[in-house]
Amino acid sequence: MIFTIIVFALLWFFQIFFLQNFYERMRIRSAAKSMECIADSYSRASKEDFYDTVNRIGYENDVCVQVLDKYARPAKKKHVIGDCMIHDRGNSNAALCEMIDASDSGVIRLKVKNPRSGYDMLIYGCRLESGDSVDGYLLLNSVLVPVGSTVDIIKRQLMIITLILIVFAFILSLYLARRIAMPIDRITKSAEQLAKGDFNTKFDGRGYLEAKQLADALIYAENELSKVDTMQRDLIANVSHDLRTPLTMLKAYAEMIRDLSGDNPVKRNEHLEIIISETDRLALLVNDMLDLSKLESGKQKLTPSEFGISGKLGEIIGRFKGLSDKNGYQIHFTPDEERTVCCDVVKIEQVIYNLINNAINYTGDDKQVFVRQINCADGVLIEVEDTGDGIEEDKIKLIFDKYYRSENHKREVVGTGLGLSIVKAVLKMHNYDYGVRSTLGKGSTFWFKINDVKEK
Ligand code: ADP
C-alpha cells in the first residue's frame, strides 16, 4: 500500500505541478531546433527544397514560419498554423528584423503575450544568409498553449486510476499477506506445540516453497529433538539404574556385615569383596561419564608422546592377566616389529583397554580373544578379535553411540554403554580410522589405525 501511495504521489507531483514547465521547455527546444534546421537548409539546399523544409518542419513541430526578403517583406512561401503573430504583419515583422540585425548573434528569442488570445508566444528569428550576403530573414512563431485544461483531464484520469489501483493494491496486499502469513502462522502454532514437548506435532508447509522448506527444517529439528529426548530419557533410566543397583547392593551388604556377618570373618570378607567390586563398578561408570563429557566438551587437548606400540600392547594385555587366570580367558597377542608411535598415550591406552575389555565381555564360551599388531607402510593397524555372537549389520552403526547397549548377549555383561563412545571420541580427536568387521555367530574384530608413526 505504501509503495502504491508513493508511486502515485510521484506521478501526481510530476504530472500536475511540472507539466507546464516541461511543456514550455519542450516547445522552446523544438522552436530553436526548427529555426536551426530551416536556416541550415537555406544555406545548403535549393529554393524548392528549402520551401519544402519550411513546410515539413512547420508541420512536424507545430510552428508558424515566415520567410522575409532582405527588406523585411514577406516572401512567397510561408507556413501558417493556427494563431500566428508573425504572419503578414508588415510593420511588426520589420521591427523584428531590425532587432535581429541589432543583436550580436543575429538571432532573437522572444516570449510575448498575444493580446488577442492572451496566450504566450515564442518568437524566434534569424537571418537567412548565403555566403556573406544577407538574403532575408526567417521568423518562427510557436504558441505556448496553457496546459491547465490538459492538467484537469489528467487529474481526473489520475484520480480514477489512483482509486482503482489503491483498491486493487489493497486487495492484492490482503491476498498476499494472507498467502504468506497463513502458512507461517500455522507453522508458528505447530512450533509452539513442539516447544511444549509434543514431538508428534505435524508441520504443514503448504502454500509456497519457502514455507515448505521451513516446515521441512522444523520436521528435521523435531526428529532430532525427539531422538535427543529419547536418549535423555534412556540416559536417565540407564544412569539411575546403573547407579541404583550398586548402591542398593552396597547398602544391603553393609547392613549384612553390621547385623549378621560382622563376627564371621569368612562371610564378612565375602561381603566386603562384593562391596569393593560394586564400588569399582560405580567408579567405572562415574569415570566413563566424566571421561566422555570431558572428551565431548572439546576442551581436552591431546598430549602426544613417543612410545613403542608393541610394548604398550603387551603391558595393557598384562593388566588383564588377573582376570584371565581367574576366569579362564585367553588373550593371544600377535605383535609385529616394534614401532615407535607418537600420540596421546593415556587416551590410546584407554581405547585399547576398552576394546580388549569388550572383547572379553562379549567373546564366546571358548573365552578366546586375539590382539594383533600389523605394521603397514603408513601406520600401525591394531585389531582386537573375539569369538562371540557378532553384531547385527544394522546395529553396527549404533554401537559407537552413547549409552547404546544391546541386550541380546548370552552373558549378563557389566557395562555402561559408554566404552565405545569413548573409543570413538579419542580416535576422532586423533583423526585415526577405525571400524568393526563382524560375522553373526562367529565374532567381531574391532580395529583402528595409528597414523603417527616415527620413521626409523
Ligand atoms: P558396554 O560394553 O559398556 O555396554 P560399549 O559402548 O563398550 O558399552 O558397547 C556398546 C555395545 O556394543 C555393547 O552393549 C554391545 O552390545 C556391543 N559390543 C561392543 N563390543 C562388542 C563385541 N566385541 N562383540 C559384540 N558386541 C559388542
Residues whose N, C-alpha, C, O or C-beta is under 5 A from the ligand:
A	BS01	ADP	N358 A359 Y362 D386 G388 G390 I391 I399 Y404 R405 S406 V414 G415 T416 G417 L418 G419 L420 S421 S444
